[in-house]
Amino acid sequence: MSTAASRDPGLQPERTTLSWTRTAAGLLLNAVLNLRSGYVHDSVPLLVLSGALVVAAAAVFSFGRLRRRQLSEHGPEALADPLAMRAVTVATLLATATGLASILLGHWH
Protein backbone atom coordinates (compact mmCIF):
# COMPACT_ATOMS: atom_id res chain seq x y z
CA MET A 1 0.00 0.00 0.00
CA SER A 2 1.47 3.36 -0.95
CA THR A 3 1.96 6.21 1.49
CA ALA A 4 -0.42 8.48 -0.44
CA ALA A 5 -3.16 5.86 -0.39
CA SER A 6 -2.81 5.19 3.35
CA ARG A 7 -2.90 8.88 4.28
CA ASP A 8 -6.29 10.27 5.27
CA PRO A 9 -6.08 14.08 5.27
CA GLY A 10 -9.80 14.36 6.03
CA LEU A 11 -9.43 13.19 9.62
CA GLN A 12 -6.09 14.83 10.39
CA PRO A 13 -7.60 18.13 11.62
CA GLU A 14 -9.90 16.29 14.00
CA ARG A 15 -7.07 14.17 15.37
CA THR A 16 -4.94 17.28 15.84
CA THR A 17 -7.60 19.20 17.72
CA LEU A 18 -8.38 16.17 19.88
CA SER A 19 -4.72 15.82 20.81
CA TRP A 20 -4.56 19.49 21.83
CA THR A 21 -7.66 19.00 23.98
CA ARG A 22 -6.24 15.85 25.61
CA THR A 23 -2.96 17.62 26.34
CA ALA A 24 -4.74 20.58 27.94
CA ALA A 25 -6.96 18.24 29.99
CA GLY A 26 -3.95 16.27 31.21
CA LEU A 27 -2.13 19.44 32.21
CA LEU A 28 -5.19 20.76 34.01
CA LEU A 29 -5.68 17.51 35.90
CA ASN A 30 -2.02 17.52 36.93
CA ALA A 31 -2.38 21.14 38.08
CA VAL A 32 -5.50 20.46 40.14
CA LEU A 33 -3.97 17.43 41.87
CA ASN A 34 -0.81 19.35 42.65
CA LEU A 35 -2.77 22.40 43.83
CA ARG A 36 -4.51 20.12 46.31
CA SER A 37 -1.20 18.61 47.40
CA GLY A 38 0.33 22.07 47.82
CA TYR A 39 -2.66 23.21 49.86
CA VAL A 40 -2.67 20.10 52.08
CA HIS A 41 1.08 20.31 52.73
CA ASP A 42 1.08 24.12 52.91
CA SER A 43 3.80 24.32 50.25
CA VAL A 44 4.01 27.75 48.64
CA PRO A 45 6.45 26.66 45.89
CA LEU A 46 4.15 23.82 44.86
CA LEU A 47 1.13 26.16 44.89
CA VAL A 48 3.00 28.64 42.68
CA LEU A 49 4.10 25.92 40.24
CA SER A 50 0.58 24.49 40.16
CA GLY A 51 -0.93 27.92 39.54
CA ALA A 52 1.48 28.43 36.66
CA LEU A 53 0.47 25.02 35.35
CA VAL A 54 -3.20 26.05 35.37
CA VAL A 55 -2.25 29.05 33.24
CA ALA A 56 -0.21 26.80 30.94
CA ALA A 57 -3.16 24.43 30.53
CA ALA A 58 -5.37 27.38 29.58
CA ALA A 59 -2.76 28.50 27.05
CA VAL A 60 -2.56 25.03 25.50
CA PHE A 61 -6.35 24.90 25.27
CA SER A 62 -6.37 28.35 23.61
CA PHE A 63 -3.71 27.32 21.13
CA GLY A 64 -5.74 24.19 20.41
CA ARG A 65 -8.77 26.30 19.56
CA LEU A 66 -6.59 28.51 17.36
CA ARG A 67 -5.21 25.43 15.62
CA ARG A 68 -8.73 24.08 15.07
CA ARG A 69 -9.66 27.38 13.42
CA GLN A 70 -6.51 27.33 11.25
CA LEU A 71 -7.20 23.78 10.10
CA SER A 72 -10.84 24.47 9.33
CA GLU A 73 -9.94 27.56 7.29
CA HIS A 74 -6.83 26.32 5.49
CA GLY A 75 -7.10 22.54 5.64
CA PRO A 76 -4.52 20.00 6.75
CA GLU A 77 -1.71 21.83 4.98
CA ALA A 78 -1.92 24.74 7.46
CA LEU A 79 1.40 25.08 9.26
CA ALA A 80 1.45 24.94 13.04
CA ASP A 81 2.37 28.12 14.89
CA PRO A 82 5.93 27.83 16.29
CA LEU A 83 4.84 29.82 19.35
CA ALA A 84 2.22 27.18 20.09
CA MET A 85 4.81 24.43 19.89
CA ARG A 86 7.04 26.33 22.31
CA ALA A 87 4.11 26.90 24.66
CA VAL A 88 3.36 23.18 24.76
CA THR A 89 7.03 22.44 25.42
CA VAL A 90 7.11 24.93 28.30
CA ALA A 91 3.84 23.55 29.67
CA THR A 92 5.22 20.01 29.55
CA LEU A 93 8.40 21.05 31.35
CA LEU A 94 6.32 22.90 33.92
CA ALA A 95 4.16 19.81 34.44
CA THR A 96 7.32 17.77 34.96
CA ALA A 97 8.72 20.27 37.46
CA THR A 98 5.42 20.37 39.33
CA GLY A 99 5.20 16.59 39.45
CA LEU A 100 8.77 16.31 40.72
CA ALA A 101 8.10 18.97 43.36
CA SER A 102 5.03 17.05 44.47
CA ILE A 103 6.99 13.80 44.73
CA LEU A 104 9.81 15.47 46.65
CA LEU A 105 7.28 17.13 48.96
CA GLY A 106 5.82 13.72 49.73
CA HIS A 107 9.25 12.46 50.79
CA TRP A 108 9.88 15.51 53.00
CA HIS A 109 6.72 15.08 55.07
C-alpha positions, -999 to +999 in steps of 0.1 A: +000+000+000+015+034-009+020+062+015-004+085-004-032+059-004-028+052+034-029+089+043-063+103+053-061+141+053-098+144+060-094+132+096-061+148+104-076+181+116-099+163+140-071+142+154-049+173+158-076+192+177-084+162+199-047+158+208-046+195+218-077+190+240-062+158+256-030+176+263-047+206+279-070+182+300-040+163+312-021+194+322-052+208+340-057+175+359-020+175+369-024+211+381-055+205+401-040+174+419-008+194+426-028+224+438-045+201+463-012+186+474+003+221+478-027+232+499-027+201+521+011+203+527+011+241+529+038+243+502+040+278+486+065+267+459+041+238+449+011+262+449+030+286+427+041+259+402+006+245+402-009+279+395+015+284+367+005+250+353-032+260+354-022+291+332-002+268+309-032+244+305-054+274+296-028+285+271-026+250+255-064+249+253-064+283+236-037+273+211-057+242+204-088+263+196-066+285+174-052+254+156-087+241+151-097+274+134-065+273+112-072+238+101-108+245+093-099+276+073-068+263+055-071+225+056-045+200+067-017+218+050-019+247+075+014+251+093+015+249+130+024+281+149+059+278+163+048+298+193+022+272+201+048+244+199+070+263+223+041+269+247+034+232+248+070+224+254+071+249+283+038+235+297+052+200+295+084+211+313+063+229+339+042+198+344+073+178+350+087+203+375+054+204+393+052+166+394+088+163+407+081+190+434+050+171+445+070+138+447+098+155+467+073+171+490+058+137+497+092+125+508+099+155+530+067+151+551 
